[in-house]
Amino acid sequence: MRAYVRFIGDNRRLLAFGVLLCGLSGSGQTFLIALFGPALRGEFDLGNAAFGSLYSAATLASGLLLLWAGALIDRMPLAQFTTLVMAGAGLGALLLAASPAWWVAGLALFLLRLCGQGLMTHLAQTSMARYFEAGRGKALGLAALGLPLGEAVFPLLVVTGNAMLGWRFTWLTIAVVLLAFLPLLLTLIRVPPAAANAAASTSADRTASSTPAWRRGDVLRDPRFYAVLATLLAPPFIVTGLFIHQASLAEAKGWTMAQLASSFVFYAGGHVVALLTAGPLVDRFRSAALLPVMLGPMAVALALLCAFDGVWLAPVYLALAGLTVGGAGTLFGAIWPRLYGVRHLGAIRAVAQASMVLATAMAPAAIGAVLDQGIAWQAITVAMLVFLATATGVAAAALRGAA
């Protein structure tokens, strides 16, 4: 514990940079934008289907552009890339605040999804993975604490702002907040990251891994990449599908929405516990050995959903899901530099990040279509469990002896 505290103290500037970026990425996350859904539908006379299609189109477009934009971090100075990302998110918030028509709102959502949900988390995680080596797992886990922090702070501010100022002024406020944090972010990285990380690694060159540097084209021809990618996509796809259709799940289980909503605190708790504990494990053990450990809680949650219906299950399943989301996120952030080095890490992570965005965009429609066919949640969770277990086994086998 003392070593963990010392690690935080020695690297507080760069770690704070990661935490702030992950927290501010809430400006483009679904949990925040969904709070404005009724206002946007009413303002632009959009039905549920039309608004959902607009949001899905913005998400898909941002995921595709992320393949190119995410790779820029390998070629740009960190301060310049940070400025562009924060300016893009701020512009998106300003554009949404002033949007006169639905298509302008769609462009604003695209910028928020690209720069907020996509590039801010990409920038935070790539920076932690690149500039830490011996303490990479701890750095990734600590920076990701900004995600639940944003989930806790942003909704409260938005609900208050909507009630007092209206939705347009609330987005104007969000834009001001994003741009106001830019000078602080640039100050935190004013000291070169390699120097700031002096206590984190014993490597002579702390900005480069001892792993040979793979180019993105080489990575895309490596079968291990796709084995790991399938496992990486499983938790966000499953969680998104379960959360988007939570009303249907609650009805099938006999839970009230109040009972389910009150259980989400256990999801946040599991998420935070995993972020705090996964880092030291990732730094100590090989990825192949950790895959079943990190993804196991989600498998147990799905098995319980297959077998039981009692209201006690809601907090248990959500806590287990939170453990996997936090632990697996930290693990997968460390796998890519272990396998492929850090020189082209931005381009490699951009493929993974874009794939995750696309997977979460597809999950609501895919699960919804299955539900519309009358297939029960028990069968759906069994299919999810089989997919998760198979992907985990294949990825663990692919990584054995490699990372």
C-alpha positions, 0 to 999 in steps of 0.5 A: 500500500505504501508503494502504491501511495508513493507511486501516486505521489511521484507521478501525480501530474501525469496521473491527474492528466489521465483522471481529468481526461477520463472524467471530462469524457463524460461530455460525450458519453451516452449516460450524459447525452441521454439526459437531453433526449426528451429536450432534443426530441421536442426541440427538433420534432423527432420521434424516438426512432428518428432520434435513435437513428441520429445518435447511432449515425453520429456514433458510427461516424465517430467510430470510423473517423477514430481510426484516422484521428486516433493515430495522430497521437503517434505523430503530434506533440502531446500538448497539441493533440490534447488541445485539438481534442478539447477544442473539438469537444468544446466546439461540439458542446457550443454547436449543440447549444446553438443548433437551429436544426436537427442536422446541426444537432447531429453534427454536434453529437458527432463531435461530442462522440468523437472527441469526448467519448472517443478521443479523450479516453483514447488520449488518457489511456494511450498516454498512461500505457506509453509513458509508464512501463513498470507501473503501467497497470496501476497508471491505467487503473488510476486514470480510469477512476475518472470515468465513474467520477464523471458518471457521478458528477455530470448527471447531477450538474446536468439535471440541476442545469436543465431545471435552472437554465434550460438545456441550451444554456446547460450545453453552453456551460459544458462547453465553458467547462471543457475549454476552461480545463484545457490550460490545466491539462497543458500545465500537467504535461508541461514537464515531459512525461518521460521525466515525470515518470522517472519513478515508475520504471527502471527502463533506461528509455521510459518512453519506449517499451522493450517490445519491438515496435509493430506498425498497424498494418503488421498488427492487422495481420497478426491473428492474436490481435483478433483473438484479443479484440473479440474478448475486448469487445465482449464486456462493453457489448454485453453491458450496453445490451443489458443496460439499454434494455434494462426495462425489458430485463426488469420486467422479465425478472419481476423487478421494479425499475426502482429496485433496479435503479437503486442497485446501480450503486453496486455497479459503480462500487464494483467498477471502482474496486476493480480499478483500484485493485486490477493495476497491481495485478496487471503489473505483476502477472501475465495477461493470459493468466489474468484474462479468466480472472478479470472476465470471470465476474461477468461470466458469473453474473450471466450464469446467475441471470440464466438461473435466478430471478429474485430481486437480490440478483440485481445488485449482485449482477451489477456489482459483478459486471462492474468488477469486469468492466473495471478490471478488463479495461485496465488489462486490455489497456496494458495488453497492446503495448506488451504485444506490440510496443509503444511507438505506434500505440496510438494507431493500434489502440485507435483500431481497438477503440473504434471497434469498441465504439462500433460494438456498443453502437450495434448492441442495442439494435442487435439485442432489441431485434432478438427480443422482438423475435420473442426470444427470452432473456434466459436464452440471450444470457446463455448466448452471451455467456457462451460468447464470453467464455469462448472468446476468453479461452481463445484469447488466453490461448493466443496470449500464452507465452506472449504477454 
